[in-house]
Amino acid sequence: MSGVGPASAWQILNDGVMGGVSDSRVRALPEGGVRFEGVVRLDHNGGFASMRRPWTLPAGARGVQVQARGDGNRYRLTVYTRDAASGRAWPFSYHAVFETAAGATAVAPLPWPQFRAGFRGRAVPDAPPLAAADVIAVGIMITRDEHREGAGAFVLDLVEIAALAT
């Protein structure tokens, strides 16, 4: 199942939730996919920009594969999950980092062992193992740690997000 979908499916969530002033937007690309672009700013304890959308995966998926045209920054692919027993969303998420090269389109396979659980920038060592059947949403984030200069403009053309085949 494709995780890109239309631009209208994506919700922007930047560091403004913590007082920061980074900004970003998402728009459809004429050739398909979406462009995630903006500026990461460090003012007022800021330092991240993100977008997310609802998404599900086949139960047997062994990870996620991203196809993107980059700008030389690293990005986080985040999956949000639910508790299988209660059906409620977990307060933490799982993420893996992928590299981009300026102007180049590349495919990044991200198997589950590369993903780390986190909550508001802190590790969650006792999180349950990541299971594809529990994924309810997907997101893309750039933080001060992934931005090659620590802050500034970014542009990522997201061509495809898909389940990593079993």
DSSP file with accessible surface (Angstrom, degrees, kcal/mol):
  #  RESIDUE AA STRUCTURE BP1 BP2  ACC     N-H-->O    O-->H-N    N-H-->O    O-->H-N    TCO  KAPPA ALPHA  PHI   PSI    X-CA   Y-CA   Z-CA
    1    1 A M              0   0  128      0, 0.0   162,-0.3     0, 0.0     2,-0.2   0.000 360.0 360.0 360.0 131.7    0.0    0.0    0.0
    2    2 A S        -     0   0   53      1,-0.1   160,-0.2   160,-0.1   158,-0.0  -0.498 360.0-165.1 -72.9 135.5    1.4    3.4   -1.0
    3    3 A G  S    S+     0   0    0    158,-3.0    -1,-0.1    -2,-0.2   159,-0.1   0.452  75.7  70.9 -98.1  -2.8    2.0    5.7    1.9
    4    4 A V        +     0   0    4    157,-0.4     5,-0.1   155,-0.1   156,-0.1   0.981  64.5 151.6 -79.4 -60.2    2.4    8.9   -0.1
    5    5 A G        -     0   0   31      4,-0.1    28,-0.1     3,-0.1    -2,-0.1  -0.030  56.9 -24.3  60.7-168.4   -1.2    9.5   -1.3
    6    6 A P    >   -     0   0   79      0, 0.0     3,-1.8     0, 0.0     4,-0.4  -0.353  59.6-117.0 -75.8 155.4   -2.5   13.0   -2.0
    7    7 A A  G >  S+     0   0   18      1,-0.3     3,-1.6    26,-0.2    19,-0.1   0.855 113.5  65.4 -57.6 -33.8   -1.0   16.1   -0.3
    8    8 A S  G 3  S+     0   0  112      1,-0.3    -1,-0.3     3,-0.0    -3,-0.1   0.689  90.7  64.9 -66.3 -15.1   -4.3   16.8    1.4
    9    9 A A  G <  S+     0   0   30     -3,-1.8     2,-0.3    -5,-0.1    -1,-0.3   0.697  87.6  87.7 -78.3 -17.5   -3.9   13.5    3.4
   10   10 A W    <   -     0   0   17     -3,-1.6     2,-0.5    -4,-0.4    43,-0.2  -0.647  62.8-155.5 -90.5 138.5   -0.8   15.0    5.2
   11   11 A Q  E     -A   52   0A 121     41,-3.3    41,-2.1    -2,-0.3     2,-0.4  -0.926  15.6-134.2-109.6 130.5   -1.0   17.0    8.4
   12   12 A I  E     +A   51   0A  55     -2,-0.5     2,-0.3    39,-0.2    39,-0.3  -0.687  25.1 175.8 -84.3 135.5    1.8   19.4    9.2
   13   13 A L        +     0   0   47     37,-2.6    37,-0.4    -2,-0.4     2,-0.2  -0.876  10.8 169.5-142.0 104.3    3.2   19.4   12.8
   14   14 A N    >   -     0   0   25     -2,-0.3     3,-1.6    35,-0.2    35,-0.2  -0.479  53.3 -81.9-108.3-177.7    6.2   21.6   13.4
   15   15 A D  G > >S+     0   0    0     33,-1.8     3,-2.6     1,-0.3     5,-2.3   0.504 103.5  95.9 -68.2  -1.4    8.0   22.8   16.5
   16   16 A G  G > 5S+     0   0   47      1,-0.3     3,-1.5     6,-0.3    -1,-0.3   0.799  71.3  70.6 -57.0 -25.4    5.4   25.5   17.1
   17   17 A V  G < 5S+     0   0   99     -3,-1.6    -1,-0.3     1,-0.3    -2,-0.2   0.695 107.8  36.4 -64.9 -15.0    3.8   23.0   19.5
   18   18 A M  G < 5S-     0   0  115     -3,-2.6    -1,-0.3    -4,-0.1    -2,-0.2   0.147 131.8 -87.8-120.8  13.7    6.8   23.7   21.7
   19   19 A G  T < 5S+     0   0   45     -3,-1.5    -3,-0.3     1,-0.3    27,-0.2   0.384  85.4 132.4  98.4  -6.3    7.2   27.4   21.0
   20   20 A G      < -     0   0    7     -5,-2.3    -1,-0.3    25,-0.3    24,-0.2  -0.164  51.3-143.2 -74.1 173.8    9.5   27.1   18.0
   21   21 A V        +     0   0   64     22,-0.6    21,-0.1    20,-0.2    -1,-0.1   0.136  48.3 133.7-128.6  19.4    9.0   28.9   14.7
   22   22 A S        -     0   0    9     19,-0.3     2,-0.3    26,-0.2    -6,-0.3  -0.341  38.2-159.5 -62.4 153.1   10.1   26.3   12.0
   23   23 A D  E     +G   39   0B  56     16,-2.1    16,-2.5    -8,-0.1     2,-0.3  -0.977  16.8 166.2-138.4 153.9    7.7   26.1    9.2
   24   24 A S  E     -G   38   0B  14     -2,-0.3     2,-0.3    14,-0.2    14,-0.2  -0.977  10.7-166.5-155.8 166.3    6.8   23.6    6.5
   25   25 A R  E     -G   37   0B 115     12,-2.5    12,-2.2    -2,-0.3     2,-0.4  -0.967  11.8-142.1-150.9 163.1    4.2   22.8    3.9
   26   26 A V  E     +G   36   0B  29     -2,-0.3     2,-0.3    10,-0.2    10,-0.2  -0.987  22.0 171.5-131.4 138.9    3.3   19.9    1.6
   27   27 A R  E     -G   35   0B 106      8,-1.7     8,-3.1    -2,-0.4     2,-0.1  -0.986  35.8 -97.8-145.0 156.0    2.1   20.0   -1.9
   28   28 A A  E     -G   34   0B  62     -2,-0.3     6,-0.2     6,-0.2     5,-0.0  -0.433  32.0-135.3 -71.9 144.5    1.4   17.7   -4.8
   29   29 A L    >   -     0   0   14      4,-2.3     3,-1.9    -2,-0.1   -22,-0.0  -0.834  14.4-128.7 -97.6 140.7    4.0   17.2   -7.5
   30   30 A P  T 3  S+     0   0  123      0, 0.0    -1,-0.1     0, 0.0     3,-0.1   0.841 110.2  49.8 -57.4 -34.7    2.8   17.1  -11.1
   31   31 A E  T 3  S-     0   0  126      1,-0.3     2,-0.1    -3,-0.0    -3,-0.0   0.403 128.6 -85.4 -86.1   4.1    4.6   13.8  -11.8
   32   32 A G  S <  S+     0   0   40     -3,-1.9    -1,-0.3     1,-0.3     2,-0.1  -0.130  89.5  61.9 105.5 153.8    3.1   12.2   -8.7
   33   33 A G  S    S-     0   0   19     -3,-0.1    -4,-2.3   -28,-0.1     2,-0.3  -0.382  77.6 -84.0  89.3-171.4    4.1   12.2   -5.0
   34   34 A V  E     -GH  28 158B   1    124,-2.0   124,-3.1    -6,-0.2     2,-0.5  -0.944  21.3-131.6-135.3 155.5    4.4   15.1   -2.7
   35   35 A R  E     -GH  27 157B  61     -8,-3.1    -8,-1.7    -2,-0.3     2,-0.6  -0.946  14.9-165.0-108.3 126.5    7.0   17.8   -1.9
   36   36 A F  E     +GH  26 156B   0    120,-3.1   120,-2.8    -2,-0.5     2,-0.3  -0.956  28.0 154.7-108.0 116.8    7.7   18.5    1.8
   37   37 A E  E     +GH  25 155B  32    -12,-2.2   -12,-2.5    -2,-0.6     2,-0.3  -0.964   3.8 101.2-144.6 158.5    9.6   21.8    2.2
   38   38 A G  E     -GH  24 154B   4    116,-1.9   116,-2.1    -2,-0.3     2,-0.4  -0.987  59.5 -65.7 164.5-153.0   10.2   24.6    4.6
   39   39 A V  E     -GH  23 153B  35    -16,-2.5   -16,-2.1    -2,-0.3     2,-0.6  -0.996  26.7-145.1-138.2 126.4   12.7   26.0    7.0
   40   40 A V  E     - H   0 152B   1    112,-2.7   112,-2.7    -2,-0.4     2,-0.4  -0.829  26.4-173.5 -87.8 124.8   14.0   24.5   10.3
   41   41 A R        -     0   0   92     -2,-0.6   -19,-0.3   110,-0.2     7,-0.3  -0.942  25.5-156.1-122.4 146.9   14.7   27.3   12.8
   42   42 A L    >>  +     0   0   71     -2,-0.4     3,-0.8     5,-0.1     4,-0.7   0.546  53.9 122.1 -97.8  -8.0   16.3   27.1   16.2
   43   43 A D  G >4 S+     0   0   91      1,-0.2     3,-1.1     2,-0.2   -22,-0.6  -0.198  78.6  11.7 -55.5 143.9   14.7   30.2   17.7
   44   44 A H  G 34 S-     0   0  133      1,-0.3    -1,-0.2   -24,-0.2     3,-0.1   0.852 137.2 -56.7  57.4  40.0   12.6   29.7   20.8
   45   45 A N  G <4 S+     0   0  136     -3,-0.8    -1,-0.3     1,-0.1   -25,-0.3   0.754 101.2 144.5  64.9  26.5   13.9   26.2   21.4
   46   46 A G    <<  +     0   0    2     -3,-1.1    -1,-0.1    -4,-0.7    -4,-0.1  -0.078  12.2 142.1 -79.9-172.5   12.7   25.1   18.0
   47   47 A G        +     0   0    5      1,-0.4    97,-1.9    95,-0.1     2,-0.3   0.516  47.4  70.3 147.9  18.4   14.4   22.6   15.7
   48   48 A F  E     - B   0 143A  33     -7,-0.3   -33,-1.8    95,-0.2    -1,-0.4  -0.998  39.4-170.6-154.8 155.1   12.0   20.4   13.7
   49   49 A A  E     + B   0 142A   0     93,-2.2    93,-2.5    -2,-0.3     2,-0.3  -0.988  22.8 166.5-136.8 141.8    9.4   20.2   11.0
   50   50 A S  E     - B   0 141A   2    -37,-0.4   -37,-2.6    -2,-0.3     2,-0.3  -0.980  22.6-159.8-152.7 164.1    7.2   17.2   10.2
   51   51 A M  E     -AB  12 140A   1     89,-2.2    89,-2.3    -2,-0.3     2,-0.3  -0.977  15.5-179.6-142.1 150.5    4.2   15.9    8.4
   52   52 A R  E     -AB  11 139A  74    -41,-2.1   -41,-3.3    -2,-0.3    87,-0.2  -0.983   6.8-176.2-148.7 161.3    2.1   12.8    9.0
   53   53 A R  E     - B   0 138A  39     85,-2.5    85,-2.6    -2,-0.3   -43,-0.1  -0.985  39.3 -87.3-152.4 155.7   -0.9   10.9    7.7
   54   54 A P  E     + B   0 137A  92      0, 0.0    83,-0.3     0, 0.0     2,-0.3  -0.376  56.1 161.0 -62.1 146.2   -3.0    7.8    8.5
   55   55 A W        -     0   0    7     81,-2.0     2,-0.3    25,-0.1    25,-0.1  -0.960  24.1-159.2-165.9 146.6   -1.5    4.6    7.0
   56   56 A T        -     0   0   79     -2,-0.3    80,-0.1    80,-0.1    77,-0.1  -0.917   8.2-153.9-129.0 159.7   -1.7    0.9    7.4
   57   57 A L        -     0   0   16     75,-0.6    78,-0.1    78,-0.4     2,-0.1  -0.919  32.4 -92.7-127.6 155.2    0.7   -1.9    6.4
   58   58 A P    >   -     0   0   69      0, 0.0     3,-2.0     0, 0.0    74,-0.0  -0.419  43.0-115.8 -63.1 144.0    0.2   -5.6    5.6
   59   59 A A  T 3  S+     0   0   76      1,-0.3    74,-0.5    73,-0.1    73,-0.4   0.808 111.4  51.1 -55.4 -32.4    0.7   -7.7    8.8
   60   60 A G  T 3  S+     0   0   46     72,-0.1    -1,-0.3    71,-0.1     0, 0.0   0.457  75.6 130.4 -90.5   3.0    3.8   -9.5    7.4
   61   61 A A    <   -     0   0    8     -3,-2.0    71,-0.4     1,-0.1   104,-0.2  -0.253  46.0-155.7 -58.3 140.9    5.7   -6.4    6.2
   62   62 A R        -     0   0  132    102,-2.0    50,-2.1     1,-0.1     2,-0.3   0.269  64.5 -45.4-103.8  13.8    9.3   -6.5    7.5
   63   63 A G  E     -I  111   0B   0    101,-0.5   101,-2.7    48,-0.3     2,-0.3  -0.983  69.8 -71.0 155.6-160.7    9.8   -2.7    7.3
   64   64 A V  E     -IJ 110 163B   0     46,-2.2    46,-3.0    -2,-0.3     2,-0.4  -0.952  27.5-150.5-130.5 147.0    9.2    0.3    5.1
   65   65 A Q  E     -IJ 109 162B  74     97,-3.1    97,-2.4    -2,-0.3     2,-0.4  -0.980  11.8-162.0-120.7 131.5   10.8    1.4    1.8
   66   66 A V  E     -IJ 108 161B   1     42,-2.3    42,-3.5    -2,-0.4     2,-0.5  -0.941   7.6-167.4-114.7 132.9   11.1    5.1    0.9
   67   67 A Q  E     +IJ 107 160B  71     93,-3.0    92,-2.2    -2,-0.4    93,-2.0  -0.990  29.1 152.5-115.8 121.6   11.8    6.5   -2.6
   68   68 A A  E     -IJ 106 158B   7     38,-2.3    38,-2.4    -2,-0.5     2,-0.6  -0.994  46.3-131.3-149.5 152.9   12.6   10.2   -2.5
   69   69 A R  E     -IJ 105 157B  66     88,-2.7    88,-2.6    -2,-0.3    36,-0.2  -0.941  45.1-162.7-103.3 122.6   14.5   12.9   -4.3
   70   70 A G  B     -k  102   0C   8     34,-1.9    33,-2.5    31,-0.7    34,-0.1  -0.286  35.7-140.1-107.9-173.8   16.6   14.7   -1.7
   71   71 A D        -     0   0   22     31,-0.3    31,-0.3     2,-0.2     3,-0.1   0.140  67.6 -86.7-128.9  11.2   18.5   17.8   -0.8
   72   72 A G  S    S+     0   0   28      1,-0.4     2,-0.2    32,-0.1    28,-0.1   0.358  94.4 115.2  94.8  -5.8   21.5   16.3    1.0
   73   73 A N        -     0   0    1     82,-0.2    27,-0.7    26,-0.1    -1,-0.4  -0.504  65.8-119.2 -88.3 163.4   19.8   16.2    4.5
   74   74 A R  E     -C   99   0A  89     72,-1.9     2,-0.3    25,-0.2    69,-0.2  -0.762  30.6-163.7 -94.9 152.3   18.9   13.2    6.5
   75   75 A Y  E     -C   98   0A   0     23,-2.4    23,-2.8    -2,-0.3     2,-0.5  -0.944  15.6-125.9-134.2 155.8   15.2   12.6    7.3
   76   76 A R  E     -CD  97 141A  43     65,-3.2    65,-2.2    -2,-0.3     2,-0.6  -0.888  11.1-155.2-102.0 129.9   13.3   10.5    9.8
   77   77 A L  E     -CD  96 140A   0     19,-3.0    19,-2.0    -2,-0.5     2,-0.4  -0.932  22.2-165.8 -97.5 123.7   10.6    8.1    8.7
   78   78 A T  E     -CD  95 139A   5     61,-2.7    61,-2.6    -2,-0.6     2,-0.4  -0.920  12.5-161.9-114.9 137.1    8.3    7.7   11.6
   79   79 A V  E     -CD  94 138A   0     15,-2.9    15,-2.5    -2,-0.4     2,-0.4  -0.966   8.5-152.3-116.5 137.6    5.6    5.0   12.1
   80   80 A Y  E     -CD  93 137A  31     57,-2.4    56,-3.2    -2,-0.4    57,-1.4  -0.880  19.8-169.3-105.9 139.2    2.9    5.5   14.7
   81   81 A T  E     - D   0 135A   4     11,-0.5     9,-2.5    -2,-0.4     2,-0.3  -0.767  15.5-133.8-128.7 171.0    1.3    2.4   16.2
   82   82 A R  E     -C   89   0A  75     52,-1.7     2,-0.5     7,-0.3     7,-0.3  -0.847  34.7 -99.2-121.3 157.5   -1.5    1.2   18.4
   83   83 A D     >  -     0   0   45      5,-3.2     4,-3.1    -2,-0.3     5,-0.2  -0.679  30.7-144.9 -73.0 120.6   -1.7   -1.2   21.3
   84   84 A A  T  4 S+     0   0   62     -2,-0.5    -1,-0.2     1,-0.2     0, 0.0   0.851  95.4  49.1 -59.6 -34.9   -2.9   -4.5   19.7
   85   85 A A  T  4 S+     0   0   94      1,-0.1    -1,-0.2     3,-0.1    -2,-0.0   0.941 126.4  21.7 -73.2 -46.1   -4.9   -5.4   22.8
   86   86 A S  T  4 S-     0   0   54      2,-0.2    -2,-0.2     1,-0.0    -1,-0.1   0.697  91.5-132.5 -97.4 -22.1   -6.8   -2.1   23.4
   87   87 A G     <  +     0   0   41     -4,-3.1     2,-0.2     1,-0.3    -3,-0.1   0.387  61.4 134.6  82.8  -4.1   -6.6   -0.6   19.9
   88   88 A R        -     0   0  183     -5,-0.2    -5,-3.2     1,-0.1    -1,-0.3  -0.540  63.5-103.6 -80.8 146.1   -5.5    2.8   21.4
   89   89 A A  E     -C   82   0A  67     -7,-0.3    -7,-0.3    -2,-0.2    -1,-0.1  -0.395  34.3-120.5 -66.4 137.5   -2.6    4.7   19.9
   90   90 A W  E     -     0   0A  81     -9,-2.5    -9,-0.1     2,-0.1    -1,-0.1  -0.510  14.2-129.8 -71.2 150.1    0.7    4.5   21.8
   91   91 A P  E    S+     0   0A  95      0, 0.0     2,-0.2     0, 0.0    -1,-0.1   0.689  90.4  60.8 -75.6 -14.7    2.0    7.9   23.0
   92   92 A F  E    S-     0   0A  20     27,-0.1   -11,-0.5   -11,-0.1     2,-0.3  -0.562  70.4-154.6-105.0 171.3    5.4    7.0   21.5
   93   93 A S  E     -CE  80 118A  22     25,-2.5    25,-2.8    -2,-0.2     2,-0.4  -0.835  14.2-120.2-136.3 175.8    6.5    6.3   17.9
   94   94 A Y  E     -CE  79 117A  11    -15,-2.5   -15,-2.9    -2,-0.3     2,-0.3  -0.962  31.0-177.7-121.1 138.8    9.2    4.4   16.1
   95   95 A H  E     -CE  78 116A  38     21,-2.4    21,-2.5    -2,-0.4     2,-0.3  -0.969  16.6-170.0-139.9 154.9   11.6    6.1   13.6
   96   96 A A  E     -C   77   0A   3    -19,-2.0   -19,-3.0    -2,-0.3     2,-0.4  -0.976  24.5-127.4-136.0 147.9   14.5    5.3   11.3
   97   97 A V  E     -C   76   0A  50     -2,-0.3     2,-0.4    17,-0.3   -21,-0.2  -0.782  21.1-169.2 -99.9 138.3   16.8    7.8    9.5
   98   98 A F  E     -C   75   0A   8    -23,-2.8   -23,-2.4    -2,-0.4     2,-0.2  -0.960  15.9-129.7-126.2 149.2   17.4    7.8    5.8
   99   99 A E  E     -C   74   0A 131     -2,-0.4     2,-0.3   -25,-0.2   -25,-0.2  -0.620  17.8-163.3 -92.5 151.5   20.0    9.7    3.8
  100  100 A T        -     0   0   19    -27,-0.7     2,-0.4    -2,-0.2     5,-0.1  -0.942  10.3-144.2-129.0 157.4   19.4   11.9    0.7
  101  101 A A    >   -     0   0   57      3,-0.4     3,-2.1    -2,-0.3   -31,-0.7  -0.963  41.0 -92.5-117.9 137.1   21.8   13.2   -1.9
  102  102 A A  B 3  S-k   70   0C  78     -2,-0.4   -31,-0.3   -31,-0.3     3,-0.1  -0.262 105.3  -7.1 -53.5 121.1   21.1   16.7   -3.4
  103  103 A G  T 3  S+     0   0   63    -33,-2.5     2,-0.4     1,-0.2    -1,-0.3   0.380 107.3 117.5  77.3  -3.1   19.0   16.3   -6.6
  104  104 A A    <   -     0   0   43     -3,-2.1   -34,-1.9   -34,-0.1     2,-0.5  -0.784  57.3-140.5-102.9 141.8   19.2   12.5   -6.6
  105  105 A T  E     +I   69   0B  64     -2,-0.4     2,-0.3   -36,-0.2   -36,-0.3  -0.852  33.2 166.8 -96.6 130.8   16.3   10.1   -6.4
  106  106 A A  E     -I   68   0B  58    -38,-2.4   -38,-2.3    -2,-0.5     2,-0.5  -0.957  34.0-126.7-141.9 159.6   17.1    7.0   -4.3
  107  107 A V  E     -I   67   0B  73     -2,-0.3   -40,-0.2   -40,-0.2   -42,-0.0  -0.927  20.9-165.7-108.7 130.3   15.3    4.1   -2.6
  108  108 A A  E     -I   66   0B  20    -42,-3.5   -42,-2.3    -2,-0.5     2,-0.4  -0.939   7.1-154.2-119.0 107.5   16.0    3.5    1.1
  109  109 A P  E     -I   65   0B  69      0, 0.0   -44,-0.2     0, 0.0    -2,-0.0  -0.679  10.0-169.8 -78.4 132.9   14.9    0.2    2.6
  110  110 A L  E     -I   64   0B   4    -46,-3.0   -46,-2.2    -2,-0.4    54,-0.2  -0.789   4.8-163.8-125.8  86.5   14.3    0.5    6.3
  111  111 A P  E >   -I   63   0B  33      0, 0.0     3,-2.4     0, 0.0     4,-0.4  -0.351  36.2-102.8 -69.0 154.5   13.8   -2.9    8.0
  112  112 A W  G >  S+     0   0   36    -50,-2.1     3,-2.1     1,-0.3   -49,-0.1   0.814 116.3  66.7 -50.0 -39.0   12.2   -3.0   11.4
  113  113 A P  G 3  S+     0   0  103      0, 0.0    -1,-0.3     0, 0.0   -50,-0.1   0.753  95.6  59.3 -59.6 -17.5   15.5   -3.5   13.3
  114  114 A Q  G <  S+     0   0   95     -3,-2.4   -17,-0.3     2,-0.0     2,-0.2   0.649  87.9  95.2 -80.9 -15.3   16.6    0.0   12.2
  115  115 A F    <   -     0   0   10     -3,-2.1     2,-0.4    -4,-0.4   -19,-0.2  -0.560  57.6-162.1 -82.9 142.3   13.6    1.6   13.9
  116  116 A R  E     -E   95   0A 155    -21,-2.5   -21,-2.4    -2,-0.2     2,-0.3  -0.971  18.4-123.3-123.2 138.8   13.9    3.1   17.4
  117  117 A A  E     +E   94   0A  18     -2,-0.4     7,-1.6   -23,-0.2     2,-0.3  -0.578  39.8 165.7 -80.0 139.7   11.1    3.9   19.8
  118  118 A G  E     -EF  93 123A  10    -25,-2.8   -25,-2.5     5,-0.3     2,-0.4  -0.994  29.4-158.1-153.2 158.3   10.9    7.5   21.1
  119  119 A F  E >  S- F   0 122A  87      3,-2.7     3,-1.8    -2,-0.3   -27,-0.1  -0.953  82.7 -23.1-140.2 114.3    8.7   10.0   22.8
  120  120 A R  T 3  S-     0   0  203     -2,-0.4     3,-0.1     1,-0.3   -28,-0.0   0.885 129.5 -45.3  50.4  45.4    9.4   13.7   22.4
  121  121 A G  T 3  S+     0   0   75      1,-0.2     2,-0.4     0, 0.0    -1,-0.3   0.458 117.5 108.8  83.8   1.5   13.0   13.1   21.5
  122  122 A R  E <  S-F  119   0A 188     -3,-1.8    -3,-2.7     1,-0.0    -1,-0.2  -0.896  72.1-109.3-114.2 143.6   13.7   10.6   24.3
  123  123 A A  E     -F  118   0A  85     -2,-0.4    -5,-0.3    -5,-0.2    -1,-0.0  -0.305  16.9-151.4 -65.4 147.8   14.3    6.9   23.9
  124  124 A V    >   +     0   0   25     -7,-1.6     3,-1.5     1,-0.1    -7,-0.2  -0.817  17.7 177.7-119.4  85.1   11.6    4.4   25.1
  125  125 A P  T 3  S+     0   0  125      0, 0.0    -1,-0.1     0, 0.0    -7,-0.0   0.766  76.3  52.4 -66.1 -23.7   13.7    1.3   25.9
  126  126 A D  T 3  S+     0   0  139      2,-0.0    -2,-0.0    -9,-0.0     0, 0.0   0.233  78.1 130.8 -98.8  16.9   10.7   -0.7   27.2
  127  127 A A    <   -     0   0   24     -3,-1.5     3,-0.1     1,-0.1   -10,-0.1  -0.366  65.3-105.5 -65.0 145.4    8.5   -0.2   24.1
  128  128 A P        -     0   0   49      0, 0.0    -1,-0.1     0, 0.0     3,-0.1  -0.285  49.8 -79.4 -66.3 159.2    7.0   -3.4   22.6
  129  129 A P        -     0   0  119      0, 0.0     2,-0.3     0, 0.0   -17,-0.0  -0.286  54.2-102.0 -57.6 144.4    8.5   -4.8   19.4
  130  130 A L        -     0   0   27    -15,-0.1     2,-0.4   -18,-0.1     3,-0.1  -0.548  41.3-170.6 -72.0 127.6    7.4   -3.0   16.3
  131  131 A A    >   -     0   0   38     -2,-0.3     3,-1.9     1,-0.1     4,-0.4  -0.987  24.5-140.9-124.7 128.7    4.7   -5.0   14.4
  132  132 A A  G >  S+     0   0    3     -2,-0.4     3,-1.6   -71,-0.4   -75,-0.6   0.855 101.4  62.0 -55.1 -37.8    3.5   -4.0   11.0
  133  133 A A  G 3  S+     0   0   49    -74,-0.5    -1,-0.3     1,-0.3   -74,-0.1   0.716 101.1  54.1 -64.6 -18.9   -0.1   -4.9   11.9
  134  134 A D  G <  S+     0   0   27     -3,-1.9   -52,-1.7   -75,-0.1    -1,-0.3   0.473  78.6 116.6 -95.0  -2.7   -0.1   -2.2   14.6
  135  135 A V  E <   + D   0  81A   3     -3,-1.6   -78,-0.4    -4,-0.4   -54,-0.3  -0.496  27.9 164.2 -71.4 130.0    1.0    0.7   12.3
  136  136 A I  E     +     0   0A  59    -56,-3.2   -81,-2.0     1,-0.3     2,-0.3   0.488  61.6  13.1-120.8 -13.6   -1.7    3.3   12.1
  137  137 A A  E     -BD  54  80A  14    -57,-1.4   -57,-2.4   -83,-0.3    -1,-0.3  -0.988  57.0-147.7-159.1 162.2    0.1    6.3   10.6
  138  138 A V  E     -BD  53  79A   0    -85,-2.6   -85,-2.5    -2,-0.3     2,-0.3  -0.952  17.7-178.0-133.7 151.0    3.4    7.4    8.9
  139  139 A G  E     -BD  52  78A   1    -61,-2.6   -61,-2.7    -2,-0.3     2,-0.4  -0.972  21.0-143.0-146.9 162.1    5.4   10.6    9.1
  140  140 A I  E     +BD  51  77A   1    -89,-2.3   -89,-2.2    -2,-0.3     2,-0.3  -0.993  26.3 177.6-124.6 134.9    8.4   12.4    7.7
  141  141 A M  E     -BD  50  76A  33    -65,-2.2   -65,-3.2    -2,-0.4     2,-0.4  -0.988  19.6-162.9-138.2 146.7   10.5   14.6   10.0
  142  142 A I  E     -B   49   0A   0    -93,-2.5   -93,-2.2    -2,-0.3     2,-0.3  -0.998  19.3-177.0-125.0 132.2   13.6   16.7    9.8
  143  143 A T  E >>  -B   48   0A  13     -2,-0.4     4,-2.2   -69,-0.2     3,-0.7  -0.763  45.2 -98.0-119.5 171.6   15.3   17.9   13.0
  144  144 A R  T 34 S+     0   0  106    -97,-1.9     6,-0.2    -2,-0.3   -96,-0.1   0.824 124.7  56.3 -57.5 -30.9   18.3   20.0   13.8
  145  145 A D  T 34 S+     0   0  105    -98,-0.2    -1,-0.3     1,-0.2     6,-0.1   0.822 112.0  39.7 -71.9 -32.0   20.2   16.8   14.2
  146  146 A E  T <4 S+     0   0   10     -3,-0.7   -72,-1.9     4,-0.1     2,-0.3   0.702  92.2  96.7 -89.9 -23.1   19.4   15.6   10.7
  147  147 A H  S >< S-     0   0    8     -4,-2.2     3,-1.6   -74,-0.2   -74,-0.1  -0.537  76.6-134.7 -70.6 128.7   19.7   18.9    8.9
  148  148 A R  T 3  S+     0   0  137     -2,-0.3    -1,-0.2     1,-0.3     4,-0.0   0.758 105.6  33.1 -58.4 -25.5   23.2   19.1    7.4
  149  149 A E  T 3  S-     0   0  143      2,-0.1    -1,-0.3     3,-0.0    -2,-0.1   0.301 112.8-112.0-110.4   4.5   23.7   22.7    8.7
  150  150 A G  S <  S+     0   0   22     -3,-1.6     2,-0.3    -6,-0.2    -3,-0.1   0.138  92.9  16.0  86.0 -23.0   21.6   22.3   11.9
  151  151 A A  S    S+     0   0   27      2,-0.1     2,-0.2    -6,-0.1  -110,-0.2  -0.962  82.6  79.5-168.3 164.7   19.0   24.7   10.6
  152  152 A G  E    S-H   40   0B  23   -112,-2.7  -112,-2.7    -2,-0.3    -2,-0.0  -0.738  74.6 -17.2 124.5-171.4   17.8   26.2    7.3
  153  153 A A  E     -H   39   0B  67   -114,-0.2     2,-0.3    -2,-0.2  -114,-0.2  -0.259  53.9-177.0 -69.3 152.8   15.8   25.4    4.2
  154  154 A F  E     -H   38   0B   3   -116,-2.1  -116,-1.9    -7,-0.1     2,-0.3  -0.983  11.3-171.3-147.0 153.2   14.9   21.9    3.2
  155  155 A V  E     +H   37   0B  51     -2,-0.3     2,-0.4  -118,-0.2  -118,-0.2  -0.938   6.0 176.7-147.2 123.7   13.1   20.2    0.3
  156  156 A L  E     -H   36   0B   0   -120,-2.8  -120,-3.1    -2,-0.3     2,-0.8  -0.986  16.4-155.6-130.1 120.7   12.2   16.5    0.0
  157  157 A D  E     -HJ  35  69B   4    -88,-2.6   -88,-2.7    -2,-0.4     2,-0.8  -0.877  14.9-154.5 -94.0 111.8   10.2   15.1   -2.9
  158  158 A L  E     +HJ  34  68B   0   -124,-3.1  -124,-2.0    -2,-0.8   -90,-0.2  -0.800  21.2 170.6 -92.0 110.0    8.5   12.0   -1.6
  159  159 A V  E     -     0   0B  44    -92,-2.2     2,-0.3    -2,-0.8   -91,-0.2   0.881  62.2  -7.9 -87.4 -44.5    7.9    9.6   -4.5
  160  160 A E  E     - J   0  67B  66    -93,-2.0   -93,-3.0  -156,-0.1     2,-0.4  -0.993  43.4-169.2-157.5 142.7    6.8    6.5   -2.7
  161  161 A I  E     + J   0  66B   0     -2,-0.3  -158,-3.0   -95,-0.2  -157,-0.4  -0.988  31.7 159.5-128.9 126.5    6.5    4.9    0.7
  162  162 A A  E     - J   0  65B  24    -97,-2.4   -97,-3.1    -2,-0.4     2,-0.1  -0.947  44.8 -85.1-144.6 162.9    5.7    1.2    0.7
  163  163 A A  E     - J   0  64B  27     -2,-0.3     2,-0.6  -162,-0.3   -99,-0.3  -0.455  44.1-118.7 -66.5 138.4    5.8   -1.9    2.8
  164  164 A L        -     0   0    9   -101,-2.7  -102,-2.0   -54,-0.2  -101,-0.5  -0.751  45.0-105.9 -78.2 119.7    9.2   -3.7    2.6
  165  165 A A              0   0   73     -2,-0.6    -1,-0.1  -104,-0.2  -103,-0.1  -0.063 360.0 360.0 -53.7 150.2    8.2   -7.1    1.2
  166  166 A T              0   0  129   -105,-0.1    -1,-0.1    -3,-0.0  -105,-0.1  -0.220 360.0 360.0 -73.8 360.0    8.1  -10.1    3.4
